[in-house]
Amino acid sequence: MTNVKIDDRGRILIPQEIREAIHMESEEVLNLVLEDDTILLRRLRHKKTQKKDSLLVLLESPMHVDPKKLKGIDLEEIENKMWLP
C-alpha cells in the first residue's frame, strides 16, 4: 500500500512505480468511483488499445488537397461506385 497526499487544488499524484507497473501514460482517462469512504480509480482503457473510428482519424489530421486537382473528379460517380452495388 502506498500513501499519497492531496495538494491544495485537490490533486493526487499516482506514484511512478505504480504507473510503470501498469504501463499508464499521461492523458489517460480514469473512472472515479466513490463507495462510502473509499475512492476507487479504474482505468477506462489502455491508450494503446483504444481504437478510433477511421473517419475520426482522417478528420483529426486532414491532408491538404489542391482545389485545382478536384475539378476533374466526378464525385457523383465515385459515390455511386462506393455505395451502389
WOVEN-V71362 format. One record per pair of residues at least 4 apart in sequence whose C-alpha atoms are under 8 Angstrom apart, sorted by the first residue. I is the first residue (numbers start at 0). J is the second residue. Records with the same first field share a line. If there is no record, write none. Layout:
I=J + J
This chain:
3=11 + 12 + 13
4=11 + 12
5=9 + 10 + 11 + 12
6=10 + 11
13=17 + 18
14=18
15=19
16=20
17=21
18=22 + 23 + 24
19=23
23=27 + 45
24=46
27=42 + 45 + 46
28=42 + 43 + 44
29=40 + 41 + 42 + 43
30=40 + 41 + 42 + 43
31=38 + 39 + 40 + 41
32=38 + 39 + 40 + 41
33=37 + 38 + 39
34=38 + 39
44=48 + 49
45=49
51=55 + 56
52=56
53=57
54=58
55=59
56=60
57=61
64=68 + 69
65=69
66=70
68=72
73=77
74=78
75=79
76=80
77=81
78=82 + 83
79=83
80=84
